[in-house]
Amino acid sequence: MTRLGAVFRPQLPPERLRALARLADEAGLEELWLWEDCFLEGGISTAAAALAWTERLRVGVGLLPVPLRNVAITAMEAASLHRMFPGRPILAVGHGVQDWMGQVGARAESPLTLLREHLDALRALLGGERVTTRGRYVSLDGVALDWPPDGPVDVLTGATGPRTLRLAGQSADGTVLTAGTPPEGVRRARRLIDEGRREAGRTGQPHQVVVYLLTATGPDAAARLHAELAHEGLADVPDLGVAGDAGAVAKAVERLVEAGADTVVLQPTADEPDPEGFLHFTAQEVRPLVP
């Protein structure tokens, strides 16, 4: 079964998260995804709060920028969430937006090298290993978590370019694709991820693909969708985003799934006038139409 989620966009103030997370939980939404965009809201703090306020909702963070964190801190926070709320956190790490990383003095000369080292160390730490490594960016000396997760947990990474997509197949358990990825882009991403899995000898291990789908419904849906795509410089990309009723959105979800997505996360426009209604729409109108 396809997993379906929705985004709590950080353009909303953090004090609105409690009510919206509880609403998502009560409405039967499977996943609520949070962002750590600079300089809006923290990913781990909001995820911990959303998990504590809900009972069954899975909460994703897509994504945590690795230049901002020592990998030991990432591992400690991830392990704590997985132990407190087993089966419910979903954490993805990634390059981060390079201009933002430059603003805070954390821009890496080789983002790909940093991400590879961070992923390899993070997965080992969360797997209960004692890690010693001397990399270009990640350096650990006999580090092990005292409270690792009780069982295996997935580590996802965000990826867009071909080298990062191959790296995702080599070193991550799943990949998060942005809302700028149409169905053909998902197919291309799957091919590159699978190339990386073959190179690393990981073809027998599952690799989940999460795709954001920019979605607008209700009054002026088409105009709001077009305005956001234009703002992002994506107005000319075919088959990108969807505006319309539940049937139209479900068909757009199905196209992404046919292209290789395992999870589709509906991303409202930044000016969505009714975030509560959007969550209800996702859980109670779109979900029944998606196999």
Helices and strands as residue ranges (DSSP letters): E 3-8, G 14-16, H 17-27, E 31-34, H 43-53, E 58-65, G 66-68, H 71-84, E 89-94, H 98-103, H 111-126, E 131-134, E 139-143, E 155-158, H 162-171, E 174-177, H 183-200, E 208-216, H 221-231, E 242-243, H 246-259, E 263-268, H 275-280, I 281-286, G 287-289
